[in-house]
Amino acid sequence: MLCVQGKFVSIHFLLKQRKKLMLKKRKEVRSQFQSTSFLNKGRNI
């Protein structure tokens, strides 16, 4: 039972970490996209 619980916890932890990384990446991409669109706007003006 303990072994199974440990495995479950580790899998849950890994999923949590992956989710965090995904969110972090998404935020970075969003900020990059915003900066590039801002630069494009500046060029157009």
mmCIF entry with sequence, helices, sheets and N, C-alpha, C, O atoms, coordinates in Angstrom:
data_MODEL
# 
_entry.id   MODEL 
# 
_entity.id                         1 
_entity.type                       polymer 
_entity.pdbx_number_of_molecules   1 
# 
_entity_poly.entity_id                      1 
_entity_poly.type                           'polypeptide(L)' 
_entity_poly.nstd_linkage                   no 
_entity_poly.nstd_monomer                   no 
_entity_poly.pdbx_seq_one_letter_code       MLCVQGKFVSIHFLLKQRKKLMLKKRKEVRSQFQSTSFLNKGRNI 
_entity_poly.pdbx_seq_one_letter_code_can   MLCVQGKFVSIHFLLKQRKKLMLKKRKEVRSQFQSTSFLNKGRNI 
_entity_poly.pdbx_strand_id                 A 
# 
loop_
_entity_poly_seq.entity_id 
_entity_poly_seq.num 
_entity_poly_seq.mon_id 
_entity_poly_seq.hetero 
1 1  MET n 
1 2  LEU n 
1 3  CYS n 
1 4  VAL n 
1 5  GLN n 
1 6  GLY n 
1 7  LYS n 
1 8  PHE n 
1 9  VAL n 
1 10 SER n 
1 11 ILE n 
1 12 HIS n 
1 13 PHE n 
1 14 LEU n 
1 15 LEU n 
1 16 LYS n 
1 17 GLN n 
1 18 ARG n 
1 19 LYS n 
1 20 LYS n 
1 21 LEU n 
1 22 MET n 
1 23 LEU n 
1 24 LYS n 
1 25 LYS n 
1 26 ARG n 
1 27 LYS n 
1 28 GLU n 
1 29 VAL n 
1 30 ARG n 
1 31 SER n 
1 32 GLN n 
1 33 PHE n 
1 34 GLN n 
1 35 SER n 
1 36 THR n 
1 37 SER n 
1 38 PHE n 
1 39 LEU n 
1 40 ASN n 
1 41 LYS n 
1 42 GLY n 
1 43 ARG n 
1 44 ASN n 
1 45 ILE n 
# 
_struct_asym.id          A 
_struct_asym.entity_id   1 
# 
_struct_conf.conf_type_id            HELX_P 
_struct_conf.id                      HELX_P1 
_struct_conf.pdbx_PDB_helix_id       AA1 
_struct_conf.beg_label_comp_id       LEU 
_struct_conf.beg_label_asym_id       A 
_struct_conf.beg_label_seq_id        2 
_struct_conf.pdbx_beg_PDB_ins_code   ? 
_struct_conf.end_label_comp_id       ASN 
_struct_conf.end_label_asym_id       A 
_struct_conf.end_label_seq_id        44 
_struct_conf.pdbx_end_PDB_ins_code   ? 
_struct_conf.beg_auth_comp_id        LEU 
_struct_conf.beg_auth_asym_id        A 
_struct_conf.beg_auth_seq_id         2 
_struct_conf.end_auth_comp_id        ASN 
_struct_conf.end_auth_asym_id        A 
_struct_conf.end_auth_seq_id         44 
_struct_conf.pdbx_PDB_helix_class    1 
_struct_conf.details                 ? 
_struct_conf.pdbx_PDB_helix_length   43 
# 
_struct_conf_type.id          HELX_P 
_struct_conf_type.criteria    ? 
_struct_conf_type.reference   ? 
# 
loop_
_atom_site.group_PDB 
_atom_site.id 
_atom_site.type_symbol 
_atom_site.label_atom_id 
_atom_site.label_alt_id 
_atom_site.label_comp_id 
_atom_site.label_asym_id 
_atom_site.label_entity_id 
_atom_site.label_seq_id 
_atom_site.pdbx_PDB_ins_code 
_atom_site.Cartn_x 
_atom_site.Cartn_y 
_atom_site.Cartn_z 
_atom_site.occupancy 
_atom_site.B_iso_or_equiv 
_atom_site.pdbx_formal_charge 
_atom_site.auth_seq_id 
_atom_site.auth_comp_id 
_atom_site.auth_asym_id 
_atom_site.auth_atom_id 
_atom_site.pdbx_PDB_model_num 
ATOM 1   N N  . MET A 1 1  ? 0.831 -1.204 0.000   1.00 0.00 ? 1  MET A N  1 
ATOM 2   C CA . MET A 1 1  ? 0.000 0.000  0.000   1.00 0.00 ? 1  MET A CA 1 
ATOM 3   C C  . MET A 1 1  ? 0.872 1.264  0.000   1.00 0.00 ? 1  MET A C  1 
ATOM 4   O O  . MET A 1 1  ? 0.622 2.210  -0.746  1.00 0.00 ? 1  MET A O  1 
ATOM 5   N N  . LEU A 1 2  ? 1.889 1.251  0.848   1.00 0.00 ? 2  LEU A N  1 
ATOM 6   C CA . LEU A 1 2  ? 2.758 2.423  0.928   1.00 0.00 ? 2  LEU A CA 1 
ATOM 7   C C  . LEU A 1 2  ? 3.483 2.652  -0.394  1.00 0.00 ? 2  LEU A C  1 
ATOM 8   O O  . LEU A 1 2  ? 3.609 3.788  -0.853  1.00 0.00 ? 2  LEU A O  1 
ATOM 9   N N  . CYS A 1 3  ? 3.961 1.561  -1.006  1.00 0.00 ? 3  CYS A N  1 
ATOM 10  C CA . CYS A 1 3  ? 4.679 1.674  -2.274  1.00 0.00 ? 3  CYS A CA 1 
ATOM 11  C C  . CYS A 1 3  ? 3.764 2.282  -3.338  1.00 0.00 ? 3  CYS A C  1 
ATOM 12  O O  . CYS A 1 3  ? 4.163 3.183  -4.076  1.00 0.00 ? 3  CYS A O  1 
ATOM 13  N N  . VAL A 1 4  ? 2.544 1.778  -3.404  1.00 0.00 ? 4  VAL A N  1 
ATOM 14  C CA . VAL A 1 4  ? 1.575 2.274  -4.385  1.00 0.00 ? 4  VAL A CA 1 
ATOM 15  C C  . VAL A 1 4  ? 1.310 3.751  -4.130  1.00 0.00 ? 4  VAL A C  1 
ATOM 16  O O  . VAL A 1 4  ? 1.273 4.554  -5.062  1.00 0.00 ? 4  VAL A O  1 
ATOM 17  N N  . GLN A 1 5  ? 1.127 4.104  -2.856  1.00 0.00 ? 5  GLN A N  1 
ATOM 18  C CA . GLN A 1 5  ? 0.871 5.499  -2.506  1.00 0.00 ? 5  GLN A CA 1 
ATOM 19  C C  . GLN A 1 5  ? 2.040 6.375  -2.940  1.00 0.00 ? 5  GLN A C  1 
ATOM 20  O O  . GLN A 1 5  ? 1.845 7.448  -3.511  1.00 0.00 ? 5  GLN A O  1 
ATOM 21  N N  . GLY A 1 6  ? 3.253 5.909  -2.664  1.00 0.00 ? 6  GLY A N  1 
ATOM 22  C CA . GLY A 1 6  ? 4.448 6.668  -3.036  1.00 0.00 ? 6  GLY A CA 1 
ATOM 23  C C  . GLY A 1 6  ? 4.498 6.905  -4.538  1.00 0.00 ? 6  GLY A C  1 
ATOM 24  O O  . GLY A 1 6  ? 4.773 8.014  -4.997  1.00 0.00 ? 6  GLY A O  1 
ATOM 25  N N  . LYS A 1 7  ? 4.227 5.848  -5.297  1.00 0.00 ? 7  LYS A N  1 
ATOM 26  C CA . LYS A 1 7  ? 4.223 5.968  -6.761  1.00 0.00 ? 7  LYS A CA 1 
ATOM 27  C C  . LYS A 1 7  ? 3.179 6.986  -7.196  1.00 0.00 ? 7  LYS A C  1 
ATOM 28  O O  . LYS A 1 7  ? 3.446 7.848  -8.034  1.00 0.00 ? 7  LYS A O  1 
ATOM 29  N N  . PHE A 1 8  ? 1.987 6.877  -6.616  1.00 0.00 ? 8  PHE A N  1 
ATOM 30  C CA . PHE A 1 8  ? 0.902 7.784  -6.974  1.00 0.00 ? 8  PHE A CA 1 
ATOM 31  C C  . PHE A 1 8  ? 1.296 9.226  -6.683  1.00 0.00 ? 8  PHE A C  1 
ATOM 32  O O  . PHE A 1 8  ? 1.064 10.127 -7.489  1.00 0.00 ? 8  PHE A O  1 
ATOM 33  N N  . VAL A 1 9  ? 1.899 9.422  -5.508  1.00 0.00 ? 9  VAL A N  1 
ATOM 34  C CA . VAL A 1 9  ? 2.312 10.776 -5.114  1.00 0.00 ? 9  VAL A CA 1 
ATOM 35  C C  . VAL A 1 9  ? 3.347 11.320 -6.086  1.00 0.00 ? 9  VAL A C  1 
ATOM 36  O O  . VAL A 1 9  ? 3.261 12.474 -6.505  1.00 0.00 ? 9  VAL A O  1 
ATOM 37  N N  . SER A 1 10 ? 4.337 10.486 -6.450  1.00 0.00 ? 10 SER A N  1 
ATOM 38  C CA . SER A 1 10 ? 5.394 10.947 -7.351  1.00 0.00 ? 10 SER A CA 1 
ATOM 39  C C  . SER A 1 10 ? 4.803 11.309 -8.714  1.00 0.00 ? 10 SER A C  1 
ATOM 40  O O  . SER A 1 10 ? 5.180 12.318 -9.309  1.00 0.00 ? 10 SER A O  1 
ATOM 41  N N  . ILE A 1 11 ? 3.882 10.490 -9.202  1.00 0.00 ? 11 ILE A N  1 
ATOM 42  C CA . ILE A 1 11 ? 3.240 10.770 -10.494 1.00 0.00 ? 11 ILE A CA 1 
ATOM 43  C C  . ILE A 1 11 ? 2.462 12.075 -10.394 1.00 0.00 ? 11 ILE A C  1 
ATOM 44  O O  . ILE A 1 11 ? 2.530 12.917 -11.290 1.00 0.00 ? 11 ILE A O  1 
ATOM 45  N N  . HIS A 1 12 ? 1.726 12.238 -9.305  1.00 0.00 ? 12 HIS A N  1 
ATOM 46  C CA . HIS A 1 12 ? 0.946 13.453 -9.088  1.00 0.00 ? 12 HIS A CA 1 
ATOM 47  C C  . HIS A 1 12 ? 1.874 14.664 -9.057  1.00 0.00 ? 12 HIS A C  1 
ATOM 48  O O  . HIS A 1 12 ? 1.579 15.706 -9.643  1.00 0.00 ? 12 HIS A O  1 
ATOM 49  N N  . PHE A 1 13 ? 3.005 14.508 -8.360  1.00 0.00 ? 13 PHE A N  1 
ATOM 50  C CA . PHE A 1 13 ? 3.992 15.586 -8.244  1.00 0.00 ? 13 PHE A CA 1 
ATOM 51  C C  . PHE A 1 13 ? 4.545 15.953 -9.619  1.00 0.00 ? 13 PHE A C  1 
ATOM 52  O O  . PHE A 1 13 ? 4.665 17.131 -9.958  1.00 0.00 ? 13 PHE A O  1 
ATOM 53  N N  . LEU A 1 14 ? 4.883 14.922 -10.412 1.00 0.00 ? 14 LEU A N  1 
ATOM 54  C CA . LEU A 1 14 ? 5.426 15.163 -11.752 1.00 0.00 ? 14 LEU A CA 1 
ATOM 55  C C  . LEU A 1 14 ? 4.416 15.913 -12.616 1.00 0.00 ? 14 LEU A C  1 
ATOM 56  O O  . LEU A 1 14 ? 4.770 16.842 -13.341 1.00 0.00 ? 14 LEU A O  1 
ATOM 57  N N  . LEU A 1 15 ? 3.156 15.496 -12.528 1.00 0.00 ? 15 LEU A N  1 
ATOM 58  C CA . LEU A 1 15 ? 2.113 16.166 -13.305 1.00 0.00 ? 15 LEU A CA 1 
ATOM 59  C C  . LEU A 1 15 ? 2.004 17.624 -12.891 1.00 0.00 ? 15 LEU A C  1 
ATOM 60  O O  . LEU A 1 15 ? 1.860 18.519 -13.723 1.00 0.00 ? 15 LEU A O  1 
ATOM 61  N N  . LYS A 1 16 ? 2.077 17.843 -11.564 1.00 0.00 ? 16 LYS A N  1 
ATOM 62  C CA . LYS A 1 16 ? 2.002 19.212 -11.048 1.00 0.00 ? 16 LYS A CA 1 
ATOM 63  C C  . LYS A 1 16 ? 3.152 20.043 -11.603 1.00 0.00 ? 16 LYS A C  1 
ATOM 64  O O  . LYS A 1 16 ? 2.948 21.166 -12.065 1.00 0.00 ? 16 LYS A O  1 
ATOM 65  N N  . GLN A 1 17 ? 4.361 19.488 -11.555 1.00 0.00 ? 17 GLN A N  1 
ATOM 66  C CA . GLN A 1 17 ? 5.548 20.191 -12.040 1.00 0.00 ? 17 GLN A CA 1 
ATOM 67  C C  . GLN A 1 17 ? 5.406 20.507 -13.528 1.00 0.00 ? 17 GLN A C  1 
ATOM 68  O O  . GLN A 1 17 ? 5.740 21.604 -13.977 1.00 0.00 ? 17 GLN A O  1 
ATOM 69  N N  . ARG A 1 18 ? 4.909 19.533 -14.280 1.00 0.00 ? 18 ARG A N  1 
ATOM 70  C CA . ARG A 1 18 ? 4.748 19.725 -15.724 1.00 0.00 ? 18 ARG A CA 1 
ATOM 71  C C  . ARG A 1 18 ? 3.761 20.857 -15.986 1.00 0.00 ? 18 ARG A C  1 
ATOM 72  O O  . ARG A 1 18 ? 3.974 21.695 -16.862 1.00 0.00 ? 18 ARG A O  1 
ATOM 73  N N  . LYS A 1 19 ? 2.666 20.866 -15.202 1.00 0.00 ? 19 LYS A N  1 
ATOM 74  C CA . LYS A 1 19 ? 1.659 21.913 -15.350 1.00 0.00 ? 19 LYS A CA 1 
ATOM 75  C C  . LYS A 1 19 ? 2.284 23.277 -15.104 1.00 0.00 ? 19 LYS A C  1 
ATOM 76  O O  . LYS A 1 19 ? 2.032 24.235 -15.835 1.00 0.00 ? 19 LYS A O  1 
ATOM 77  N N  . LYS A 1 20 ? 3.113 23.346 -14.049 1.00 0.00 ? 20 LYS A N  1 
ATOM 78  C CA . LYS A 1 20 ? 3.777 24.611 -13.713 1.00 0.00 ? 20 LYS A CA 1 
ATOM 79  C C  . LYS A 1 20 ? 4.657 25.053 -14.868 1.00 0.00 ? 20 LYS A C  1 
ATOM 80  O O  . LYS A 1 20 ? 4.643 26.221 -15.255 1.00 0.00 ? 20 LYS A O  1 
ATOM 81  N N  . LEU A 1 21 ? 5.428 24.114 -15.423 1.00 0.00 ? 21 LEU A N  1 
ATOM 82  C CA . LEU A 1 21 ? 6.321 24.431 -16.533 1.00 0.00 ? 21 LEU A CA 1 
ATOM 83  C C  . LEU A 1 21 ? 5.521 24.921 -17.734 1.00 0.00 ? 21 LEU A C  1 
ATOM 84  O O  . LEU A 1 21 ? 5.906 25.890 -18.388 1.00 0.00 ? 21 LEU A O  1 
ATOM 85  N N  . MET A 1 22 ? 4.403 24.250 -18.023 1.00 0.00 ? 22 MET A N  1 
ATOM 86  C CA . MET A 1 22 ? 3.557 24.643 -19.146 1.00 0.00 ? 22 MET A CA 1 
ATOM 87  C C  . MET A 1 22 ? 3.067 26.068 -18.963 1.00 0.00 ? 22 MET A C  1 
ATOM 88  O O  . MET A 1 22 ? 3.106 26.876 -19.892 1.00 0.00 ? 22 MET A O  1 
ATOM 89  N N  . LEU A 1 23 ? 2.600 26.371 -17.745 1.00 0.00 ? 23 LEU A N  1 
ATOM 90  C CA . LEU A 1 23 ? 2.101 27.711 -17.463 1.00 0.00 ? 23 LEU A CA 1 
ATOM 91  C C  . LEU A 1 23 ? 3.220 28.732 -17.624 1.00 0.00 ? 23 LEU A C  1 
ATOM 92  O O  . LEU A 1 23 ? 3.016 29.807 -18.188 1.00 0.00 ? 23 LEU A O  1 
ATOM 93  N N  . LYS A 1 24 ? 4.404 28.385 -17.123 1.00 0.00 ? 24 LYS A N  1 
ATOM 94  C CA . LYS A 1 24 ? 5.556 29.285 -17.216 1.00 0.00 ? 24 LYS A CA 1 
ATOM 95  C C  . LYS A 1 24 ? 5.882 29.557 -18.681 1.00 0.00 ? 24 LYS A C  1 
ATOM 96  O O  . LYS A 1 24 ? 6.078 30.704 -19.082 1.00 0.00 ? 24 LYS A O  1 
ATOM 97  N N  . LYS A 1 25 ? 5.937 28.487 -19.475 1.00 0.00 ? 25 LYS A N  1 
ATOM 98  C CA . LYS A 1 25 ? 6.248 28.621 -20.901 1.00 0.00 ? 25 LYS A CA 1 
ATOM 99  C C  . LYS A 1 25 ? 5.203 29.496 -21.579 1.00 0.00 ? 25 LYS A C  1 
ATOM 100 O O  . LYS A 1 25 ? 5.532 30.377 -22.374 1.00 0.00 ? 25 LYS A O  1 
ATOM 101 N N  . ARG A 1 26 ? 3.920 29.238 -21.248 1.00 0.00 ? 26 ARG A N  1 
ATOM 102 C CA . ARG A 1 26 ? 2.829 29.987 -21.859 1.00 0.00 ? 26 ARG A CA 1 
ATOM 103 C C  . ARG A 1 26 ? 2.979 31.474 -21.545 1.00 0.00 ? 26 ARG A C  1 
ATOM 104 O O  . ARG A 1 26 ? 2.794 32.328 -22.412 1.00 0.00 ? 26 ARG A O  1 
ATOM 105 N N  . LYS A 1 27 ? 3.321 31.768 -20.276 1.00 0.00 ? 27 LYS A N  1 
ATOM 106 C CA . LYS A 1 27 ? 3.498 33.165 -19.867 1.00 0.00 ? 27 LYS A CA 1 
ATOM 107 C C  . LYS A 1 27 ? 4.632 33.798 -20.653 1.00 0.00 ? 27 LYS A C  1 
ATOM 108 O O  . LYS A 1 27 ? 4.502 34.921 -21.141 1.00 0.00 ? 27 LYS A O  1 
ATOM 109 N N  . GLU A 1 28 ? 5.749 33.079 -20.778 1.00 0.00 ? 28 GLU A N  1 
ATOM 110 C CA . GLU A 1 28 ? 6.908 33.593 -21.505 1.00 0.00 ? 28 GLU A CA 1 
ATOM 111 C C  . GLU A 1 28 ? 6.545 33.863 -22.957 1.00 0.00 ? 28 GLU A C  1 
ATOM 112 O O  . GLU A 1 28 ? 6.881 34.912 -23.507 1.00 0.00 ? 28 GLU A O  1 
ATOM 113 N N  . VAL A 1 29 ? 5.856 32.909 -23.573 1.00 0.00 ? 29 VAL A N  1 
ATOM 114 C CA . VAL A 1 29 ? 5.458 33.058 -24.977 1.00 0.00 ? 29 VAL A CA 1 
ATOM 115 C C  . VAL A 1 29 ? 4.550 34.266 -25.128 1.00 0.00 ? 29 VAL A C  1 
ATOM 116 O O  . VAL A 1 29 ? 4.676 35.044 -26.073 1.00 0.00 ? 29 VAL A O  1 
ATOM 117 N N  . ARG A 1 30 ? 3.621 34.411 -24.169 1.00 0.00 ? 30 ARG A N  1 
ATOM 118 C CA . ARG A 1 30 ? 2.675 35.520 -24.224 1.00 0.00 ? 30 ARG A CA 1 
ATOM 119 C C  . ARG A 1 30 ? 3.420 36.850 -24.146 1.00 0.00 ? 30 ARG A C  1 
ATOM 120 O O  . ARG A 1 30 ? 3.135 37.770 -24.912 1.00 0.00 ? 30 ARG A O  1 
ATOM 121 N N  . SER A 1 31 ? 4.378 36.950 -23.218 1.00 0.00 ? 31 SER A N  1 
ATOM 122 C CA . SER A 1 31 ? 5.130 38.194 -23.052 1.00 0.00 ? 31 SER A CA 1 
ATOM 123 C C  . SER A 1 31 ? 5.941 38.476 -24.316 1.00 0.00 ? 31 SER A C  1 
ATOM 124 O O  . SER A 1 31 ? 6.020 39.619 -24.767 1.00 0.00 ? 31 SER A O  1 
ATOM 125 N N  . GLN A 1 32 ? 6.543 37.427 -24.885 1.00 0.00 ? 32 GLN A N  1 
ATOM 126 C CA . GLN A 1 32 ? 7.317 37.588 -26.113 1.00 0.00 ? 32 GLN A CA 1 
ATOM 127 C C  . GLN A 1 32 ? 6.408 38.077 -27.236 1.00 0.00 ? 32 GLN A C  1 
ATOM 128 O O  . GLN A 1 32 ? 6.763 38.990 -27.981 1.00 0.00 ? 32 GLN A O  1 
ATOM 129 N N  . PHE A 1 33 ? 5.239 37.466 -27.351 1.00 0.00 ? 33 PHE A N  1 
ATOM 130 C CA . PHE A 1 33 ? 4.293 37.824 -28.404 1.00 0.00 ? 33 PHE A CA 1 
ATOM 131 C C  . PHE A 1 33 ? 3.870 39.282 -28.247 1.00 0.00 ? 33 PHE A C  1 
ATOM 132 O O  . PHE A 1 33 ? 3.800 40.026 -29.225 1.00 0.00 ? 33 PHE A O  1 
ATOM 133 N N  . GLN A 1 34 ? 3.587 39.685 -26.996 1.00 0.00 ? 34 GLN A N  1 
ATOM 134 C CA . GLN A 1 34 ? 3.178 41.059 -26.728 1.00 0.00 ? 34 GLN A CA 1 
ATOM 135 C C  . GLN A 1 34 ? 4.279 42.026 -27.140 1.00 0.00 ? 34 GLN A C  1 
ATOM 136 O O  . GLN A 1 34 ? 4.004 43.046 -27.773 1.00 0.00 ? 34 GLN A O  1 
ATOM 137 N N  . SER A 1 35 ? 5.531 41.713 -26.785 1.00 0.00 ? 35 SER A N  1 
ATOM 138 C CA . SER A 1 35 ? 6.641 42.607 -27.098 1.00 0.00 ? 35 SER A CA 1 
ATOM 139 C C  . SER A 1 35 ? 6.820 42.705 -28.619 1.00 0.00 ? 35 SER A C  1 
ATOM 140 O O  . SER A 1 35 ? 7.067 43.792 -29.142 1.00 0.00 ? 35 SER A O  1 
ATOM 141 N N  . THR A 1 36 ? 6.697 41.584 -29.328 1.00 0.00 ? 36 THR A N  1 
ATOM 142 C CA . THR A 1 36 ? 6.876 41.610 -30.778 1.00 0.00 ? 36 THR A CA 1 
ATOM 143 C C  . THR A 1 36 ? 5.753 42.401 -31.441 1.00 0.00 ? 36 THR A C  1 
ATOM 144 O O  . THR A 1 36 ? 6.000 43.184 -32.358 1.00 0.00 ? 36 THR A O  1 
ATOM 145 N N  . SER A 1 37 ? 4.520 42.197 -30.978 1.00 0.00 ? 37 SER A N  1 
ATOM 146 C CA . SER A 1 37 ? 3.392 42.925 -31.559 1.00 0.00 ? 37 SER A CA 1 
ATOM 147 C C  . SER A 1 37 ? 3.554 44.412 -31.274 1.00 0.00 ? 37 SER A C  1 
ATOM 148 O O  . SER A 1 37 ? 3.218 45.252 -32.109 1.00 0.00 ? 37 SER A O  1 
ATOM 149 N N  . PHE A 1 38 ? 4.069 44.731 -30.091 1.00 0.00 ? 38 PHE A N  1 
ATOM 150 C CA . PHE A 1 38 ? 4.299 46.133 -29.723 1.00 0.00 ? 38 PHE A CA 1 
ATOM 151 C C  . PHE A 1 38 ? 5.343 46.746 -30.661 1.00 0.00 ? 38 PHE A C  1 
ATOM 152 O O  . PHE A 1 38 ? 5.189 47.878 -31.119 1.00 0.00 ? 38 PHE A O  1 
ATOM 153 N N  . LEU A 1 39 ? 6.402 45.988 -30.939 1.00 0.00 ? 39 LEU A N  1 
ATOM 154 C CA . LEU A 1 39 ? 7.452 46.471 -31.837 1.00 0.00 ? 39 LEU A CA 1 
ATOM 155 C C  . LEU A 1 39 ? 6.879 46.685 -33.236 1.00 0.00 ? 39 LEU A C  1 
ATOM 156 O O  . LEU A 1 39 ? 7.190 47.679 -33.892 1.00 0.00 ? 39 LEU A O  1 
ATOM 157 N N  . ASN A 1 40 ? 6.048 45.757 -33.687 1.00 0.00 ? 40 ASN A N  1 
ATOM 158 C CA . ASN A 1 40 ? 5.443 45.880 -35.014 1.00 0.00 ? 40 ASN A CA 1 
ATOM 159 C C  . ASN A 1 40 ? 4.574 47.126 -35.090 1.00 0.00 ? 40 ASN A C  1 
ATOM 160 O O  . ASN A 1 40 ? 4.586 47.844 -36.090 1.00 0.00 ? 40 ASN A O  1 
ATOM 161 N N  . LYS A 1 41 ? 3.812 47.380 -34.014 1.00 0.00 ? 41 LYS A N  1 
ATOM 162 C CA . LYS A 1 41 ? 2.973 48.579 -33.980 1.00 0.00 ? 41 LYS A CA 1 
ATOM 163 C C  . LYS A 1 41 ? 3.844 49.818 -34.105 1.00 0.00 ? 41 LYS A C  1 
ATOM 164 O O  . LYS A 1 41 ? 3.515 50.752 -34.837 1.00 0.00 ? 41 LYS A O  1 
ATOM 165 N N  . GLY A 1 42 ? 4.970 49.817 -33.377 1.00 0.00 ? 42 GLY A N  1 
ATOM 166 C CA . GLY A 1 42 ? 5.886 50.963 -33.416 1.00 0.00 ? 42 GLY A CA 1 
ATOM 167 C C  . GLY A 1 42 ? 6.412 51.178 -34.827 1.00 0.00 ? 42 GLY A C  1 
ATOM 168 O O  . GLY A 1 42 ? 6.566 52.321 -35.258 1.00 0.00 ? 42 GLY A O  1 
ATOM 169 N N  . ARG A 1 43 ? 6.689 50.104 -35.550 1.00 0.00 ? 43 ARG A N  1 
ATOM 170 C CA . ARG A 1 43 ? 7.203 50.208 -36.918 1.00 0.00 ? 43 ARG A CA 1 
ATOM 171 C C  . ARG A 1 43 ? 6.132 50.783 -37.847 1.00 0.00 ? 43 ARG A C  1 
ATOM 172 O O  . ARG A 1 43 ? 6.418 51.601 -38.721 1.00 0.00 ? 43 ARG A O  1 
ATOM 173 N N  . ASN A 1 44 ? 4.892 50.334 -37.634 1.00 0.00 ? 44 ASN A N  1 
ATOM 174 C CA . ASN A 1 44 ? 3.811 50.765 -38.521 1.00 0.00 ? 44 ASN A CA 1 
ATOM 175 C C  . ASN A 1 44 ? 3.541 52.257 -38.395 1.00 0.00 ? 44 ASN A C  1 
ATOM 176 O O  . ASN A 1 44 ? 3.191 52.914 -39.376 1.00 0.00 ? 44 ASN A O  1 
ATOM 177 N N  . ILE A 1 45 ? 3.702 52.793 -37.188 1.00 0.00 ? 45 ILE A N  1 
ATOM 178 C CA . ILE A 1 45 ? 3.374 54.211 -36.969 1.00 0.00 ? 45 ILE A CA 1 
ATOM 179 C C  . ILE A 1 45 ? 4.378 55.098 -37.698 1.00 0.00 ? 45 ILE A C  1 
ATOM 180 O O  . ILE A 1 45 ? 4.275 56.323 -37.640 1.00 0.00 ? 45 ILE A O  1 
# 
